[in-house]
Amino acid sequence: MLDNTRAQSELLSTEPGPQAVRRLLSELMGFAEVTRYLIEKITALGSATTSARGMSCSAGGCATWG
């Protein structure tokens, strides 16, 4: 969990490196599987070994299914 917090803090930097990573991450968020995985990591709904499958996420939140 601490690594996730540190990574998020780093992305707030205005330096060129973190800004490039933010742009790449924004592109990757266009993939549903990536979005679900990151939501699991950020909200601690899943674990490092849990697949993002079986979750339905939208702007209103996430729900498990199947």
C-alpha positions in Angstrom: 0.0 0.0 0.0 2.9 2.4 0.8 4.3 1.8 -2.7 1.0 2.9 -4.2 0.9 6.1 -2.2 4.5 6.9 -3.1 3.8 6.3 -6.8 0.7 8.5 -6.7 2.7 11.2 -5.0 5.4 11.0 -7.6 2.9 11.5 -10.4 2.0 14.9 -8.9 5.4 16.2 -9.8 5.8 18.8 -12.5 9.1 17.4 -13.6 9.3 16.0 -17.2 9.8 12.4 -16.2 6.7 12.0 -14.0 4.7 14.1 -16.5 5.6 11.6 -19.3 4.5 8.7 -17.0 1.2 10.5 -16.4 0.5 10.8 -20.1 1.3 7.1 -20.6 -0.8 6.1 -17.7 -3.7 8.2 -19.1 -3.4 6.3 -22.4 -3.4 3.0 -20.6 -6.5 3.9 -18.6 -8.3 3.6 -21.9 -8.1 -0.2 -21.5 -10.9 -1.6 -19.2 -8.6 -4.3 -17.7 -6.0 -1.7 -16.8 -8.6 0.6 -15.3 -10.0 -2.2 -13.2 -6.6 -3.3 -12.0 -5.7 0.2 -10.9 -9.0 0.7 -9.1 -8.3 -2.5 -7.2 -4.9 -1.3 -6.2 -5.9 2.2 -5.3 -9.0 1.2 -3.3 -7.4 -2.0 -1.8 -10.3 -4.0 -3.1 -8.0 -6.6 -4.5 -4.6 -8.0 -3.7 -1.4 -8.1 -5.8 -2.3 -11.6 -7.0 -6.0 -10.9 -7.6 -7.1 -10.6 -11.2 -9.1 -7.5 -12.2 -11.6 -9.9 -13.8 -14.8 -10.3 -12.0 -15.2 -6.6 -11.3 -17.5 -4.2 -12.9 -16.3 -0.6 -12.5 -17.9 2.7 -13.5 -17.8 6.3 -12.4 -20.2 5.3 -9.6 -17.8 2.6 -8.2 -17.0 -1.0 -8.5 -19.1 -4.2 -8.0 -18.0 -7.8 -8.1 -19.7 -10.3 -10.3 -19.6 -14.1 -11.1 
